[in-house]
Amino acid sequence: MSMSVRLDKETQTILSKTAKILQTSKGAVIKSSLREYCSRILEENRNYPYELIADLLDKEGMQKLPATISRN
């Protein structure tokens, strides 16, 4: 997929220097950086099993569970 993004001068400079140091293209730096950033954000906001039901549990662990769910 092709995209167009406008970068400020400072970001352009950082991107150019990074690509030069890594001896790669600016596009490769952008793809790698974006993948790493998005993966980190998704991992930080990932719903783990407990978090999906945390609002149903109190400190004791069972107070708000519906009656149809076994408490044993």
HTML snippet that shows the backbone in 3Dmol.js (N, CA, C, O; Angstrom):
<script src="https://3Dmol.org/build/3Dmol-min.js"></script>
<div id="view" style="width:600px;height:400px;position:relative"></div>
<script>
const pdb = `
ATOM      1  N   MET A   1       0.853  -1.167   0.000  1.00  0.00           N
ATOM      2  CA  MET A   1       0.000   0.000   0.000  1.00  0.00           C
ATOM      3  C   MET A   1       0.899   1.230   0.000  1.00  0.00           C
ATOM      4  O   MET A   1       1.903   1.288   0.711  1.00  0.00           O
ATOM      5  N   SER A   2       0.534   2.164  -0.775  1.00  0.00           N
ATOM      6  CA  SER A   2       1.288   3.402  -0.872  1.00  0.00           C
ATOM      7  C   SER A   2       0.618   4.480  -0.027  1.00  0.00           C
ATOM      8  O   SER A   2      -0.607   4.606  -0.018  1.00  0.00           O
ATOM      9  N   MET A   3       1.446   5.263   0.690  1.00  0.00           N
ATOM     10  CA  MET A   3       0.930   6.344   1.530  1.00  0.00           C
ATOM     11  C   MET A   3       1.783   7.579   1.324  1.00  0.00           C
ATOM     12  O   MET A   3       2.936   7.504   0.899  1.00  0.00           O
ATOM     13  N   SER A   4       1.195   8.697   1.631  1.00  0.00           N
ATOM     14  CA  SER A   4       1.925   9.956   1.572  1.00  0.00           C
ATOM     15  C   SER A   4       1.828  10.614   2.943  1.00  0.00           C
ATOM     16  O   SER A   4       0.743  10.761   3.504  1.00  0.00           O
ATOM     17  N   VAL A   5       2.994  11.010   3.474  1.00  0.00           N
ATOM     18  CA  VAL A   5       3.044  11.621   4.802  1.00  0.00           C
ATOM     19  C   VAL A   5       3.918  12.859   4.730  1.00  0.00           C
ATOM     20  O   VAL A   5       5.001  12.828   4.146  1.00  0.00           O
ATOM     21  N   ARG A   6       3.451  13.940   5.320  1.00  0.00           N
ATOM     22  CA  ARG A   6       4.253  15.167   5.369  1.00  0.00           C
ATOM     23  C   ARG A   6       5.040  15.187   6.674  1.00  0.00           C
ATOM     24  O   ARG A   6       4.487  14.995   7.757  1.00  0.00           O
ATOM     25  N   LEU A   7       6.332  15.424   6.546  1.00  0.00           N
ATOM     26  CA  LEU A   7       7.202  15.463   7.715  1.00  0.00           C
ATOM     27  C   LEU A   7       7.751  16.865   7.908  1.00  0.00           C
ATOM     28  O   LEU A   7       8.043  17.577   6.947  1.00  0.00           O
ATOM     29  N   ASP A   8       7.883  17.246   9.176  1.00  0.00           N
ATOM     30  CA  ASP A   8       8.510  18.529   9.466  1.00  0.00           C
ATOM     31  C   ASP A   8      10.015  18.397   9.211  1.00  0.00           C
ATOM     32  O   ASP A   8      10.527  17.287   9.067  1.00  0.00           O
ATOM     33  N   LYS A   9      10.704  19.507   9.156  1.00  0.00           N
ATOM     34  CA  LYS A   9      12.124  19.538   8.829  1.00  0.00           C
ATOM     35  C   LYS A   9      12.958  18.685   9.792  1.00  0.00           C
ATOM     36  O   LYS A   9      13.832  17.933   9.360  1.00  0.00           O
ATOM     37  N   GLU A  10      12.685  18.803  11.098  1.00  0.00           N
ATOM     38  CA  GLU A  10      13.441  18.047  12.094  1.00  0.00           C
ATOM     39  C   GLU A  10      13.289  16.544  11.885  1.00  0.00           C
ATOM     40  O   GLU A  10      14.271  15.806  11.952  1.00  0.00           O
ATOM     41  N   THR A  11      12.058  16.087  11.632  1.00  0.00           N
ATOM     42  CA  THR A  11      11.810  14.662  11.415  1.00  0.00           C
ATOM     43  C   THR A  11      12.479  14.196  10.128  1.00  0.00           C
ATOM     44  O   THR A  11      13.011  13.087  10.077  1.00  0.00           O
ATOM     45  N   GLN A  12      12.460  15.027   9.088  1.00  0.00           N
ATOM     46  CA  GLN A  12      13.141  14.694   7.835  1.00  0.00           C
ATOM     47  C   GLN A  12      14.633  14.503   8.062  1.00  0.00           C
ATOM     48  O   GLN A  12      15.238  13.573   7.527  1.00  0.00           O
ATOM     49  N   THR A  13      15.217  15.383   8.852  1.00  0.00           N
ATOM     50  CA  THR A  13      16.645  15.303   9.142  1.00  0.00           C
ATOM     51  C   THR A  13      16.973  14.032   9.910  1.00  0.00           C
ATOM     52  O   THR A  13      17.929  13.331   9.576  1.00  0.00           O
ATOM     53  N   ILE A  14      16.196  13.734  10.927  1.00  0.00           N
ATOM     54  CA  ILE A  14      16.402  12.517  11.721  1.00  0.00           C
ATOM     55  C   ILE A  14      16.274  11.288  10.831  1.00  0.00           C
ATOM     56  O   ILE A  14      17.085  10.366  10.922  1.00  0.00           O
ATOM     57  N   LEU A  15      15.270  11.272   9.980  1.00  0.00           N
ATOM     58  CA  LEU A  15      15.042  10.144   9.079  1.00  0.00           C
ATOM     59  C   LEU A  15      16.214   9.970   8.115  1.00  0.00           C
ATOM     60  O   LEU A  15      16.695   8.854   7.919  1.00  0.00           O
ATOM     61  N   SER A  16      16.664  11.041   7.526  1.00  0.00           N
ATOM     62  CA  SER A  16      17.785  10.977   6.580  1.00  0.00           C
ATOM     63  C   SER A  16      19.058  10.476   7.257  1.00  0.00           C
ATOM     64  O   SER A  16      19.760   9.624   6.712  1.00  0.00           O
ATOM     65  N   LYS A  17      19.353  10.999   8.437  1.00  0.00           N
ATOM     66  CA  LYS A  17      20.559  10.571   9.163  1.00  0.00           C
ATOM     67  C   LYS A  17      20.481   9.104   9.548  1.00  0.00           C
ATOM     68  O   LYS A  17      21.468   8.375   9.440  1.00  0.00           O
ATOM     69  N   THR A  18      19.318   8.673   9.994  1.00  0.00           N
ATOM     70  CA  THR A  18      19.137   7.276  10.391  1.00  0.00           C
ATOM     71  C   THR A  18      19.319   6.353   9.195  1.00  0.00           C
ATOM     72  O   THR A  18      20.015   5.342   9.294  1.00  0.00           O
ATOM     73  N   ALA A  19      18.705   6.689   8.072  1.00  0.00           N
ATOM     74  CA  ALA A  19      18.822   5.872   6.867  1.00  0.00           C
ATOM     75  C   ALA A  19      20.278   5.797   6.402  1.00  0.00           C
ATOM     76  O   ALA A  19      20.744   4.743   5.969  1.00  0.00           O
ATOM     77  N   LYS A  20      20.980   6.906   6.495  1.00  0.00           N
ATOM     78  CA  LYS A  20      22.385   6.934   6.079  1.00  0.00           C
ATOM     79  C   LYS A  20      23.233   6.042   6.989  1.00  0.00           C
ATOM     80  O   LYS A  20      24.052   5.263   6.500  1.00  0.00           O
ATOM     81  N   ILE A  21      23.045   6.150   8.302  1.00  0.00           N
ATOM     82  CA  ILE A  21      23.808   5.330   9.248  1.00  0.00           C
ATOM     83  C   ILE A  21      23.541   3.847   9.025  1.00  0.00           C
ATOM     84  O   ILE A  21      24.463   3.032   9.058  1.00  0.00           O
ATOM     85  N   LEU A  22      22.273   3.499   8.796  1.00  0.00           N
ATOM     86  CA  LEU A  22      21.892   2.096   8.601  1.00  0.00           C
ATOM     87  C   LEU A  22      22.147   1.611   7.177  1.00  0.00           C
ATOM     88  O   LEU A  22      21.999   0.425   6.882  1.00  0.00           O
ATOM     89  N   GLN A  23      22.530   2.531   6.302  1.00  0.00           N
ATOM     90  CA  GLN A  23      22.762   2.224   4.891  1.00  0.00           C
ATOM     91  C   GLN A  23      21.552   1.532   4.272  1.00  0.00           C
ATOM     92  O   GLN A  23      21.655   0.471   3.656  1.00  0.00           O
ATOM     93  N   THR A  24      20.412   2.171   4.462  1.00  0.00           N
ATOM     94  CA  THR A  24      19.156   1.654   3.928  1.00  0.00           C
ATOM     95  C   THR A  24      18.312   2.830   3.445  1.00  0.00           C
ATOM     96  O   THR A  24      18.722   3.986   3.551  1.00  0.00           O
ATOM     97  N   SER A  25      17.159   2.530   2.926  1.00  0.00           N
ATOM     98  CA  SER A  25      16.289   3.589   2.418  1.00  0.00           C
ATOM     99  C   SER A  25      15.472   4.225   3.540  1.00  0.00           C
ATOM    100  O   SER A  25      15.291   3.644   4.610  1.00  0.00           O
ATOM    101  N   LYS A  26      14.993   5.412   3.270  1.00  0.00           N
ATOM    102  CA  LYS A  26      14.125   6.089   4.236  1.00  0.00           C
ATOM    103  C   LYS A  26      12.842   5.282   4.422  1.00  0.00           C
ATOM    104  O   LYS A  26      12.319   5.187   5.532  1.00  0.00           O
ATOM    105  N   GLY A  27      12.345   4.709   3.346  1.00  0.00           N
ATOM    106  CA  GLY A  27      11.136   3.885   3.421  1.00  0.00           C
ATOM    107  C   GLY A  27      11.309   2.696   4.352  1.00  0.00           C
ATOM    108  O   GLY A  27      10.398   2.345   5.103  1.00  0.00           O
ATOM    109  N   ALA A  28      12.500   2.069   4.298  1.00  0.00           N
ATOM    110  CA  ALA A  28      12.777   0.925   5.166  1.00  0.00           C
ATOM    111  C   ALA A  28      12.814   1.361   6.630  1.00  0.00           C
ATOM    112  O   ALA A  28      12.328   0.643   7.504  1.00  0.00           O
ATOM    113  N   VAL A  29      13.392   2.536   6.900  1.00  0.00           N
ATOM    114  CA  VAL A  29      13.440   3.059   8.269  1.00  0.00           C
ATOM    115  C   VAL A  29      12.029   3.349   8.757  1.00  0.00           C
ATOM    116  O   VAL A  29      11.679   3.013   9.889  1.00  0.00           O
ATOM    117  N   ILE A  30      11.228   3.964   7.918  1.00  0.00           N
ATOM    118  CA  ILE A  30       9.841   4.292   8.287  1.00  0.00           C
ATOM    119  C   ILE A  30       9.052   3.018   8.580  1.00  0.00           C
ATOM    120  O   ILE A  30       8.364   2.936   9.597  1.00  0.00           O
ATOM    121  N   LYS A  31       9.148   2.023   7.693  1.00  0.00           N
ATOM    122  CA  LYS A  31       8.407   0.768   7.900  1.00  0.00           C
ATOM    123  C   LYS A  31       8.815   0.088   9.201  1.00  0.00           C
ATOM    124  O   LYS A  31       7.966  -0.337   9.985  1.00  0.00           O
ATOM    125  N   SER A  32      10.112  -0.010   9.422  1.00  0.00           N
ATOM    126  CA  SER A  32      10.616  -0.658  10.632  1.00  0.00           C
ATOM    127  C   SER A  32      10.182   0.093  11.892  1.00  0.00           C
ATOM    128  O   SER A  32       9.732  -0.510  12.866  1.00  0.00           O
ATOM    129  N   SER A  33      10.325   1.404  11.854  1.00  0.00           N
ATOM    130  CA  SER A  33       9.964   2.228  13.015  1.00  0.00           C
ATOM    131  C   SER A  33       8.475   2.166  13.303  1.00  0.00           C
ATOM    132  O   SER A  33       8.065   2.052  14.459  1.00  0.00           O
ATOM    133  N   LEU A  34       7.677   2.240  12.274  1.00  0.00           N
ATOM    134  CA  LEU A  34       6.230   2.199  12.434  1.00  0.00           C
ATOM    135  C   LEU A  34       5.774   0.841  12.957  1.00  0.00           C
ATOM    136  O   LEU A  34       4.904   0.761  13.824  1.00  0.00           O
ATOM    137  N   ARG A  35       6.371  -0.226  12.422  1.00  0.00           N
ATOM    138  CA  ARG A  35       6.026  -1.577  12.883  1.00  0.00           C
ATOM    139  C   ARG A  35       6.370  -1.727  14.365  1.00  0.00           C
ATOM    140  O   ARG A  35       5.560  -2.230  15.143  1.00  0.00           O
ATOM    141  N   GLU A  36       7.566  -1.294  14.752  1.00  0.00           N
ATOM    142  CA  GLU A  36       7.992  -1.403  16.147  1.00  0.00           C
ATOM    143  C   GLU A  36       7.097  -0.579  17.072  1.00  0.00           C
ATOM    144  O   GLU A  36       6.685  -1.061  18.127  1.00  0.00           O
ATOM    145  N   TYR A  37       6.796   0.653  16.684  1.00  0.00           N
ATOM    146  CA  TYR A  37       5.959   1.540  17.492  1.00  0.00           C
ATOM    147  C   TYR A  37       4.552   0.961  17.650  1.00  0.00           C
ATOM    148  O   TYR A  37       4.033   0.873  18.763  1.00  0.00           O
ATOM    149  N   CYS A  38       3.941   0.570  16.536  1.00  0.00           N
ATOM    150  CA  CYS A  38       2.573   0.047  16.599  1.00  0.00           C
ATOM    151  C   CYS A  38       2.500  -1.256  17.388  1.00  0.00           C
ATOM    152  O   CYS A  38       1.549  -1.471  18.139  1.00  0.00           O
ATOM    153  N   SER A  39       3.489  -2.120  17.225  1.00  0.00           N
ATOM    154  CA  SER A  39       3.515  -3.374  17.986  1.00  0.00           C
ATOM    155  C   SER A  39       3.590  -3.098  19.472  1.00  0.00           C
ATOM    156  O   SER A  39       2.919  -3.763  20.261  1.00  0.00           O
ATOM    157  N   ARG A  40       4.401  -2.123  19.867  1.00  0.00           N
ATOM    158  CA  ARG A  40       4.531  -1.781  21.281  1.00  0.00           C
ATOM    159  C   ARG A  40       3.210  -1.243  21.832  1.00  0.00           C
ATOM    160  O   ARG A  40       2.795  -1.622  22.927  1.00  0.00           O
ATOM    161  N   ILE A  41       2.557  -0.372  21.086  1.00  0.00           N
ATOM    162  CA  ILE A  41       1.272   0.197  21.518  1.00  0.00           C
ATOM    163  C   ILE A  41       0.222  -0.905  21.643  1.00  0.00           C
ATOM    164  O   ILE A  41      -0.520  -0.948  22.624  1.00  0.00           O
ATOM    165  N   LEU A  42       0.161  -1.789  20.659  1.00  0.00           N
ATOM    166  CA  LEU A  42      -0.817  -2.881  20.710  1.00  0.00           C
ATOM    167  C   LEU A  42      -0.555  -3.801  21.890  1.00  0.00           C
ATOM    168  O   LEU A  42      -1.497  -4.236  22.551  1.00  0.00           O
ATOM    169  N   GLU A  43       0.704  -4.105  22.166  1.00  0.00           N
ATOM    170  CA  GLU A  43       1.042  -4.966  23.298  1.00  0.00           C
ATOM    171  C   GLU A  43       0.676  -4.297  24.616  1.00  0.00           C
ATOM    172  O   GLU A  43       0.155  -4.949  25.521  1.00  0.00           O
ATOM    173  N   GLU A  44       0.943  -3.006  24.727  1.00  0.00           N
ATOM    174  CA  GLU A  44       0.619  -2.276  25.959  1.00  0.00           C
ATOM    175  C   GLU A  44      -0.877  -2.220  26.206  1.00  0.00           C
ATOM    176  O   GLU A  44      -1.315  -2.119  27.352  1.00  0.00           O
ATOM    177  N   ASN A  45      -1.660  -2.282  25.149  1.00  0.00           N
ATOM    178  CA  ASN A  45      -3.113  -2.165  25.270  1.00  0.00           C
ATOM    179  C   ASN A  45      -3.836  -3.483  25.027  1.00  0.00           C
ATOM    180  O   ASN A  45      -5.053  -3.514  24.843  1.00  0.00           O
ATOM    181  N   ARG A  46      -3.075  -4.559  25.029  1.00  0.00           N
ATOM    182  CA  ARG A  46      -3.646  -5.872  24.797  1.00  0.00           C
ATOM    183  C   ARG A  46      -4.528  -6.265  25.975  1.00  0.00           C
ATOM    184  O   ARG A  46      -4.179  -6.026  27.131  1.00  0.00           O
ATOM    185  N   ASN A  47      -5.656  -6.860  25.674  1.00  0.00           N
ATOM    186  CA  ASN A  47      -6.554  -7.343  26.726  1.00  0.00           C
ATOM    187  C   ASN A  47      -6.175  -8.767  27.089  1.00  0.00           C
ATOM    188  O   ASN A  47      -6.342  -9.690  26.292  1.00  0.00           O
ATOM    189  N   TYR A  48      -5.665  -8.937  28.295  1.00  0.00           N
ATOM    190  CA  TYR A  48      -5.350 -10.260  28.802  1.00  0.00           C
ATOM    191  C   TYR A  48      -6.627 -10.844  29.383  1.00  0.00           C
ATOM    192  O   TYR A  48      -7.530 -10.096  29.757  1.00  0.00           O
ATOM    193  N   PRO A  49      -6.722 -12.165  29.466  1.00  0.00           N
ATOM    194  CA  PRO A  49      -7.968 -12.801  29.929  1.00  0.00           C
ATOM    195  C   PRO A  49      -8.534 -12.191  31.205  1.00  0.00           C
ATOM    196  O   PRO A  49      -9.733 -11.919  31.272  1.00  0.00           O
ATOM    197  N   TYR A  50      -7.701 -11.969  32.219  1.00  0.00           N
ATOM    198  CA  TYR A  50      -8.208 -11.398  33.467  1.00  0.00           C
ATOM    199  C   TYR A  50      -8.801 -10.014  33.235  1.00  0.00           C
ATOM    200  O   TYR A  50      -9.853  -9.686  33.785  1.00  0.00           O
ATOM    201  N   GLU A  51      -8.129  -9.201  32.421  1.00  0.00           N
ATOM    202  CA  GLU A  51      -8.596  -7.836  32.185  1.00  0.00           C
ATOM    203  C   GLU A  51      -9.967  -7.804  31.518  1.00  0.00           C
ATOM    204  O   GLU A  51     -10.717  -6.843  31.685  1.00  0.00           O
ATOM    205  N   LEU A  52     -10.295  -8.850  30.764  1.00  0.00           N
ATOM    206  CA  LEU A  52     -11.587  -8.904  30.096  1.00  0.00           C
ATOM    207  C   LEU A  52     -12.744  -9.061  31.081  1.00  0.00           C
ATOM    208  O   LEU A  52     -13.871  -8.661  30.788  1.00  0.00           O
ATOM    209  N   ILE A  53     -12.463  -9.647  32.259  1.00  0.00           N
ATOM    210  CA  ILE A  53     -13.527  -9.840  33.252  1.00  0.00           C
ATOM    211  C   ILE A  53     -13.257  -9.093  34.551  1.00  0.00           C
ATOM    212  O   ILE A  53     -14.007  -9.250  35.514  1.00  0.00           O
ATOM    213  N   ALA A  54     -12.220  -8.298  34.597  1.00  0.00           N
ATOM    214  CA  ALA A  54     -11.828  -7.608  35.834  1.00  0.00           C
ATOM    215  C   ALA A  54     -12.964  -6.783  36.421  1.00  0.00           C
ATOM    216  O   ALA A  54     -13.111  -6.712  37.641  1.00  0.00           O
ATOM    217  N   ASP A  55     -13.766  -6.162  35.568  1.00  0.00           N
ATOM    218  CA  ASP A  55     -14.852  -5.339  36.087  1.00  0.00           C
ATOM    219  C   ASP A  55     -15.942  -6.181  36.755  1.00  0.00           C
ATOM    220  O   ASP A  55     -16.767  -5.640  37.492  1.00  0.00           O
ATOM    221  N   LEU A  56     -15.960  -7.490  36.511  1.00  0.00           N
ATOM    222  CA  LEU A  56     -16.938  -8.380  37.146  1.00  0.00           C
ATOM    223  C   LEU A  56     -16.460  -8.872  38.503  1.00  0.00           C
ATOM    224  O   LEU A  56     -17.250  -9.368  39.307  1.00  0.00           O
ATOM    225  N   LEU A  57     -15.176  -8.734  38.751  1.00  0.00           N
ATOM    226  CA  LEU A  57     -14.592  -9.267  39.975  1.00  0.00           C
ATOM    227  C   LEU A  57     -14.343  -8.172  40.997  1.00  0.00           C
ATOM    228  O   LEU A  57     -13.992  -7.045  40.648  1.00  0.00           O
ATOM    229  N   ASP A  58     -14.527  -8.512  42.244  1.00  0.00           N
ATOM    230  CA  ASP A  58     -14.157  -7.584  43.311  1.00  0.00           C
ATOM    231  C   ASP A  58     -12.833  -8.060  43.892  1.00  0.00           C
ATOM    232  O   ASP A  58     -12.191  -8.941  43.320  1.00  0.00           O
ATOM    233  N   LYS A  59     -12.421  -7.498  45.005  1.00  0.00           N
ATOM    234  CA  LYS A  59     -11.163  -7.903  45.622  1.00  0.00           C
ATOM    235  C   LYS A  59     -11.182  -9.371  46.043  1.00  0.00           C
ATOM    236  O   LYS A  59     -10.144 -10.033  46.048  1.00  0.00           O
ATOM    237  N   GLU A  60     -12.350  -9.871  46.390  1.00  0.00           N
ATOM    238  CA  GLU A  60     -12.494 -11.262  46.799  1.00  0.00           C
ATOM    239  C   GLU A  60     -12.494 -12.175  45.577  1.00  0.00           C
ATOM    240  O   GLU A  60     -12.191 -13.363  45.680  1.00  0.00           O
ATOM    241  N   GLY A  61     -12.836 -11.611  44.422  1.00  0.00           N
ATOM    242  CA  GLY A  61     -12.760 -12.384  43.192  1.00  0.00           C
ATOM    243  C   GLY A  61     -14.053 -12.914  42.625  1.00  0.00           C
ATOM    244  O   GLY A  61     -14.047 -13.421  41.503  1.00  0.00           O
ATOM    245  N   MET A  62     -15.188 -12.824  43.352  1.00  0.00           N
ATOM    246  CA  MET A  62     -16.395 -13.441  42.831  1.00  0.00           C
ATOM    247  C   MET A  62     -17.682 -12.668  43.066  1.00  0.00           C
ATOM    248  O   MET A  62     -18.723 -13.094  42.567  1.00  0.00           O
ATOM    249  N   GLN A  63     -17.675 -11.611  43.761  1.00  0.00           N
ATOM    250  CA  GLN A  63     -18.899 -10.947  44.188  1.00  0.00           C
ATOM    251  C   GLN A  63     -19.856 -10.626  43.043  1.00  0.00           C
ATOM    252  O   GLN A  63     -21.060 -10.834  43.196  1.00  0.00           O
ATOM    253  N   LYS A  64     -19.384 -10.135  41.921  1.00  0.00           N
ATOM    254  CA  LYS A  64     -20.279  -9.670  40.868  1.00  0.00           C
ATOM    255  C   LYS A  64     -20.562 -10.697  39.776  1.00  0.00           C
ATOM    256  O   LYS A  64     -21.279 -10.385  38.825  1.00  0.00           O
ATOM    257  N   LEU A  65     -20.030 -11.898  39.879  1.00  0.00           N
ATOM    258  CA  LEU A  65     -20.273 -12.899  38.840  1.00  0.00           C
ATOM    259  C   LEU A  65     -21.763 -13.246  38.787  1.00  0.00           C
ATOM    260  O   LEU A  65     -22.412 -13.351  39.827  1.00  0.00           O
ATOM    261  N   PRO A  66     -22.302 -13.422  37.588  1.00  0.00           N
ATOM    262  CA  PRO A  66     -23.706 -13.818  37.458  1.00  0.00           C
ATOM    263  C   PRO A  66     -23.953 -15.152  38.158  1.00  0.00           C
ATOM    264  O   PRO A  66     -23.047 -15.979  38.266  1.00  0.00           O
ATOM    265  N   ALA A  67     -25.179 -15.358  38.630  1.00  0.00           N
ATOM    266  CA  ALA A  67     -25.535 -16.563  39.378  1.00  0.00           C
ATOM    267  C   ALA A  67     -25.356 -17.831  38.549  1.00  0.00           C
ATOM    268  O   ALA A  67     -25.199 -18.914  39.113  1.00  0.00           O
ATOM    269  N   THR A  68     -25.377 -17.720  37.241  1.00  0.00           N
ATOM    270  CA  THR A  68     -25.255 -18.903  36.387  1.00  0.00           C
ATOM    271  C   THR A  68     -23.813 -19.403  36.308  1.00  0.00           C
ATOM    272  O   THR A  68     -23.571 -20.488  35.779  1.00  0.00           O
ATOM    273  N   ILE A  69     -22.875 -18.652  36.811  1.00  0.00           N
ATOM    274  CA  ILE A  69     -21.470 -19.071  36.791  1.00  0.00           C
ATOM    275  C   ILE A  69     -21.122 -19.704  38.142  1.00  0.00           C
ATOM    276  O   ILE A  69     -21.373 -19.125  39.199  1.00  0.00           O
ATOM    277  N   SER A  70     -20.559 -20.865  38.083  1.00  0.00           N
ATOM    278  CA  SER A  70     -20.200 -21.578  39.313  1.00  0.00           C
ATOM    279  C   SER A  70     -19.197 -20.803  40.126  1.00  0.00           C
ATOM    280  O   SER A  70     -18.274 -20.203  39.575  1.00  0.00           O
ATOM    281  N   ARG A  71     -19.369 -20.811  41.432  1.00  0.00           N
ATOM    282  CA  ARG A  71     -18.458 -20.121  42.334  1.00  0.00           C
ATOM    283  C   ARG A  71     -17.503 -21.109  42.991  1.00  0.00           C
ATOM    284  O   ARG A  71     -16.762 -20.724  43.896  1.00  0.00           O
ATOM    285  N   ASN A  72     -17.494 -22.355  42.571  1.00  0.00           N
ATOM    286  CA  ASN A  72     -16.621 -23.382  43.165  1.00  0.00           C
ATOM    287  C   ASN A  72     -15.343 -23.492  42.413  1.00  0.00           C
ATOM    288  O   ASN A  72     -14.487 -24.302  42.766  1.00  0.00           O
TER     289      ASN A  72
END
`;
const viewer = $3Dmol.createViewer("view");
viewer.addModel(pdb, "pdb");
viewer.setStyle({}, {cartoon: {color: "spectrum"}});
viewer.zoomTo();
viewer.render();
</script>
